[in-house]
Amino acid sequence: MPSTKISNTQLAQAISQYWQSYGDHLNKSPEAFRKWSGNGIKFFRAIGEATYNLLNAIGGAEEILDNSFSRQDLKSEFVFAPTLAVHLGSFRFCFYPLVSSGPADSKAQNEFYSKLDHNLLNFVVIPNRPSPDDCISAASLRLKGISIILAAPDDIDALASNLWTLEEMTQYKYFRVLLQGGVDADAVFTAWQVNKFREQISTRVSPRIPSANKFIENRQDDPREWITHPKFEKLLEAVSSNSCVFVVGESASGKSTLALNVGLRHEARGSKVLYINIATLTDQQAFDIGYYLFQESLKQNNKLIIILDDLHCRPEIGLRLLSYLKTFSIAASDICVMAICWPHYFEDFREIREDAAVIRIDAADVKNDMISKFGGSLSSKTRNEISEFAGNDLLILRLTLETIGKHGLISDYGSLAQQIWMQRSQGLRGDRVTLTRAVLVASLLGQYECYVSEEYLQSRAGITRAQIKELQRSKLLLQKGDRYSLPHRSFARLLTLLLGTQKDIWAWFRSKKGINNAPQFVLDYLEFLDPSEVWKALELITKTEGMKSEVNQSQRDVHFITQSWKKIDTLLQKMYEQQVLDPTWGNTISSITFACEALSAVGESEKAQGSIDFIRSLYRLESGRLAVEVENLSTAKDFAQIRLRMENEEKVLPFSRSSTMEMAKNIDIHLMHENWACGLVLCAESSLRGNNNEYMQLLAKAVEARIESGGNFYPARVPWITARVLIGLGRAGRTVENSDGVKRAAEWLMRNRTEGGAREASFWTSGTGTWNTSLEVTAMCIIALREVGVLSSHPVLIEATEWLLDQRKNWTDIGHELDGAVAIDAYLQMNRPWNEITDQITWLSSWAVGQAIWMYATESSDKTHDQSCRAAQVAAFLVRSMWSILRKDLAHLLIALGVFHGDYQASLASLSSELQATKSVARSTVMPTTTFEWDVALSYASEDHVYVEKVATCLKNKGIKVFFDKFEEVNLWGKDLYIHLDEIYRKNARFCVMFLSEDYVRKTWPSHERRSAQARALEEKQEYLLPVMLDKVDVPGLPPTIGFVDGTTNSPAQVCRMIEKKIHT
């Protein structure tokens, strides 16, 4: 129907009617209308009618659609849902002002939800801020394919007050809920969040998304040379009649070419076709693209087709974009997504778009046609040989045909690679040796779909930025986002086959980088990555290769690592599912925190965004102290139970014997709950933000302000409250070295009860009766003390760990699985060998992946009679523990997963044997726990302090004990530095890193440090001095044969990673 224009007078009348529905509008300002309240169905109906009229008026400038459900009453005394359907650009929405005086899960509301249209985007305006139950209901409906977003009174008030427009509200909720994965409660209008969103939109960089034609032009491909695919017409029709089509096939089977060809045909028909390769998209780029597509859909009159290529390279972004674009195709009728992926990943993506059409393709579909077109003059025998030679790889097939056309027949892959390399490299300008090294590095990793950063190429191949541009010019490297790769995985494998045999290149890698073979390069790459990136890289490597069956499962450690990999993946999938269903985890702050930590540990922090947003809605800074709203959390029921357990404990234990043992009736349970929550807030925030930023330091100081005069965090009776806060402070970067408050709390925790502390003999008791066991609390205290920098060699920690091991038989007790999971984490924090507790990890992880525990993942303690966070905490501890084990033994992991074939497998096995032998020698000659005060001491000249301080800060943030004089100014104050520094550099550090420069050689204090370190080196049978060359300089007493790192080509971050690797070897 034609647009209906609403005058300003009519709009004012609608707004006035809306506000009057609250009551006496003369006594209330618009800002006061924060929620709908009152009694009686008439009042609720009045609000529903007024909201309907307001939305009608605001949307009146657009097209108002007739709808058969218009002003529908579901014949319930509890529900009134008039319907308003509007067009916003090309988007079609239905708004339902839903009024209910019953609970969110009432029969009437469920009846209403069941009638929602699957083919529309449904905005449901509810009479309250979305509760956890409301959010769960909405998330569950979205999982079932019903697109629903909840709006609250604050949202409608903001519309009436002209604080935002209907279009802006739609955009904001789209992004908060559908693109960023938040919960509906997080998308309610608040001025600061909306302003932040506006700022993000205004400062965003508009992405350059090419059309299908432009993309083909950029890669200098000629569509006239393409083979007409037998499934072209089928895909063309599928795109015309569906909102989503999957194009599924193996690598180099012709998926992208077919999709682009179909896109070209639709462009010729007047459609707009956009090509997006998500292989290296960052989260911010995905957001920018999401916003761009939203804007395009608003103004698009013709069909919009979006090609999403290489979904398998970034599955998490692929899933998010598919889910997000699904709502586009529902709200805007003329949008289609062509999603391209490998078969391994298809089922995961299909869960998001069960309505999609599927076109499966195979190289065999066009293989013979390609041979006929490009090899028509060849004999039938030669064609058959070429077909067999290329297998099902169309890229190899085409390259073979082109090479034969120019150079004649080839005998093997090596000959093909040689011809292709000669053709592609003949125009290279500059140092060909360096350029060839860089191509080999990119090839070695590109065959696993791993794209390398400029930083990695420069550090490992010794290449400059200008030389990288030269490789791009010659089409040997392609830039994908901020990373680089060869044009295709098959191309990378060919060049790896050729260049990997050049001994002079490997000689250079061996002498300069200590890398001897391809498997070592893969290991080096994984260790170079930030920890959060390693999991994703391993997933790509294993899924491109597939898990092999020839692994020797009789090897106990290898079998354990293989099973751990699978169980981590299973636990993460369960966490992902719970995050989608309910990011608040039943309104349980502890479960949210543990989920955030586990997801961040494997680089999936974006999946925790909805959870962290919920936590951020709970806390605020007040007069320099952190305050957390805990009253409405599910854990409030836990703490009510805790008081009862404490009272029961007092009936059997003489708690009146100590002035620090508060009686349960006198304990401020709210303050106790809030202190515990403060520790969780720090853990959650640091898992996403890291600890090296001003905001985290501000939060940490605000939590430290809550410390009691005795050094504990209230109450003294319950040491695990102090332990939980210390864990949070440690994750936020506060240690016994840099914080007086943390030092006092750690000392209190380690003192005996008889001395006014928290410890009982060699362990800690809970103070909360049977709610927590001594096993769980002792493990927590060990973790807390290690997190804040207490040495693993401290007698208190050694004694507590031995007590923990004495209780090992209890780690797997039925009903006490949480105790075992925390004990495992504490044991590993003490740097004890993981292969001593594989039985316990195996049993607990098998229990954790079972279905039973996850049925109660969000149940509160009044229903389970156990800690509300049990499922999330056990899963998180196990994910972190097993992942830390795998990261330390990447060589074993790659062997266990069977990634490499033939010589690669032998090389990696050899590497693993060398590593194992080294570890065996180390175990036989070094005490189980280090006696060094410092992991590493840095020696440098003050002129080089900028470079060195970046290294020191990086090491500190990784939890490495680093001696850097700027960090120790207070401790050094007043000491005899000549004697004290000699002790440090000669006795108290495991390694000494010397930053060598002309200033270092000529200055007095660096020379003193160097002589002390050299004296130690003469006594050591293993390396101690680790030189970093900042200038080409001869250093007295330093043999020219000693290996060094070049500081002029390696950044401080790279040197930091090398030191970390050395320490953990």
Stockholm file with secondary structure:
# STOCKHOLM 1.0

chainA/1-1065         MPSTKISNTQLAQAISQYWQSYGDHLNKSPEAFRKWSGNGIKFFRAIGEATYNLLNAIGGAEEILDNSFSRQDLKSEFVFAPTLAVHLGSFRFCFYPLVSSGPADSKAQNEFYSKLDHNLLNFVVIPNRPSPDDCISAASLRLKGISIILAAPDDIDALASNLWTLEEMTQYKYFRVLLQGGVDADAVFTAWQVNKFREQISTRVSPRIPSANKFIENRQDDPREWITHPKFEKLLEAVSSNSCVFVVGESASGKSTLALNVGLRHEARGSKVLYINIATLTDQQAFDIGYYLFQESLKQNNKLIIILDDLHCRPEIGLRLLSYLKTFSIAASDICVMAICWPHYFEDFREIREDAAVIRIDAADVKNDMISKFGGSLSSKTRNEISEFAGNDLLILRLTLETIGKHGLISDYGSLAQQIWMQRSQGLRGDRVTLTRAVLVASLLGQYECYVSEEYLQSRAGITRAQIKELQRSKLLLQKGDRYSLPHRSFARLLTLLLGTQKDIWAWFRSKKGINNAPQFVLDYLEFLDPSEVWKALELITKTEGMKSEVNQSQRDVHFITQSWKKIDTLLQKMYEQQVLDPTWGNTISSITFACEALSAVGESEKAQGSIDFIRSLYRLESGRLAVEVENLSTAKDFAQIRLRMENEEKVLPFSRSSTMEMAKNIDIHLMHENWACGLVLCAESSLRGNNNEYMQLLAKAVEARIESGGNFYPARVPWITARVLIGLGRAGRTVENSDGVKRAAEWLMRNRTEGGAREASFWTSGTGTWNTSLEVTAMCIIALREVGVLSSHPVLIEATEWLLDQRKNWTDIGHELDGAVAIDAYLQMNRPWNEITDQITWLSSWAVGQAIWMYATESSDKTHDQSCRAAQVAAFLVRSMWSILRKDLAHLLIALGVFHGDYQASLASLSSELQATKSVARSTVMPTTTFEWDVALSYASEDHVYVEKVATCLKNKGIKVFFDKFEEVNLWGKDLYIHLDEIYRKNARFCVMFLSEDYVRKTWPSHERRSAQARALEEKQEYLLPVMLDKVDVPGLPPTIGFVDGTTNSPAQVCRMIEKKIHT
#=GR chainA/1-1065 SS CCCCCCCHHHHHHHHHHHHHTTSCGGGCCGGGCCSCCCSSHHHHHHHHHHHHHHHHHHGGGSCEECCTTTTBCCSCSSCBBCCEEEEETTEEEEEEECBCSSCTTCHHHHHHHHTSCTTSEEEEECSSSCCHHHHHHHHHHHHTTCCEEEECHHHHHHHHTTSSCHHHHHHHHIIIIIISCCCGGGGSCCHHHHHHHHHHHHHCCCCCCCBHHHHHHHTTCCGGGSCCCTTHHHHHHHHHHCSEEEEECCTTSSHHHHHHHHHHHHHHTTCEEEEEECTTCCHHHHHHHHHHHHHHHHHCCSCEEEEEECGGGSHHHHHHHHHHHHHHHHHSTTEEEEEEECHHHHHHHHTTCTTCEEEECCTHHHHHHHHHHHSTTSCHHHHHHHHHHHTTCHHHHHHHHHHHHHHCCCCSHHHHHHHHHHHHHTTCCSCHHHHHHHHHHHHHHHTTTCCEEHHHHHHHHCCCHHHHHHHHHTTSCEEETTEEECSCHHHHHHHHHHHTTCHHHHHHHHHHHCCCSHHHHHHHHHHHSCHHHHHHHHHHHHHHHCCCSCSCTTSHHHHHHHHHHHHHHHHHHHHHHHHHHCTTTTTCHHHHHHHHHHHHHTTCGGGGHHHHHHHHTTEEEETTEEEECCTTSTHHHHHHHHHHHHHHHHHHSCGGGSTTSCCGGGSCHHHHHHHHHHHHHHHHHHHHHCSSSHHHHHHHHHHHTTCCTTSSCSCTTCHHHHHHHHHHHHHTTCCTTTCHHHHHHHHHHHSBGGGTSSBBTTBCCCSSGGGSCHHHHHHHHHHHHHHTTCCTTCHHHHHHHHHHHHTGGGTTCTTCHHHHHHHHHHHHHTTCCGGGSHHHHHHHHHHHTSHHHHHTTTCCHHHHSSCTTHHHHHHHHHHHHHHHHHHHTHHHHHHHTTCCCHHHHHHHHHHHHHHHHHHHHHHHHSCSSCCCSEEEEEECCGGGHHHHHHHHHHHHHTTCCEECGGGGHHHHTTSCHHHHHHHIIIIIEEEEEEEECHHHHHCHHHHHHHHHHHHHHHHCSSCCEEEEESSCCCCTTCCTTSCCEETTTSCHHHHHHHHHHHHHC
#=GC SS_cons          CCCCCCCHHHHHHHHHHHHHTTSCGGGCCGGGCCSCCCSSHHHHHHHHHHHHHHHHHHGGGSCEECCTTTTBCCSCSSCBBCCEEEEETTEEEEEEECBCSSCTTCHHHHHHHHTSCTTSEEEEECSSSCCHHHHHHHHHHHHTTCCEEEECHHHHHHHHTTSSCHHHHHHHHIIIIIISCCCGGGGSCCHHHHHHHHHHHHHCCCCCCCBHHHHHHHTTCCGGGSCCCTTHHHHHHHHHHCSEEEEECCTTSSHHHHHHHHHHHHHHTTCEEEEEECTTCCHHHHHHHHHHHHHHHHHCCSCEEEEEECGGGSHHHHHHHHHHHHHHHHHSTTEEEEEEECHHHHHHHHTTCTTCEEEECCTHHHHHHHHHHHSTTSCHHHHHHHHHHHTTCHHHHHHHHHHHHHHCCCCSHHHHHHHHHHHHHTTCCSCHHHHHHHHHHHHHHHTTTCCEEHHHHHHHHCCCHHHHHHHHHTTSCEEETTEEECSCHHHHHHHHHHHTTCHHHHHHHHHHHCCCSHHHHHHHHHHHSCHHHHHHHHHHHHHHHCCCSCSCTTSHHHHHHHHHHHHHHHHHHHHHHHHHHCTTTTTCHHHHHHHHHHHHHTTCGGGGHHHHHHHHTTEEEETTEEEECCTTSTHHHHHHHHHHHHHHHHHHSCGGGSTTSCCGGGSCHHHHHHHHHHHHHHHHHHHHHCSSSHHHHHHHHHHHTTCCTTSSCSCTTCHHHHHHHHHHHHHTTCCTTTCHHHHHHHHHHHSBGGGTSSBBTTBCCCSSGGGSCHHHHHHHHHHHHHHTTCCTTCHHHHHHHHHHHHTGGGTTCTTCHHHHHHHHHHHHHTTCCGGGSHHHHHHHHHHHTSHHHHHTTTCCHHHHSSCTTHHHHHHHHHHHHHHHHHHHTHHHHHHHTTCCCHHHHHHHHHHHHHHHHHHHHHHHHSCSSCCCSEEEEEECCGGGHHHHHHHHHHHHHTTCCEECGGGGHHHHTTSCHHHHHHHIIIIIEEEEEEEECHHHHHCHHHHHHHHHHHHHHHHCSSCCEEEEESSCCCCTTCCTTSCCEETTTSCHHHHHHHHHHHHHC
//
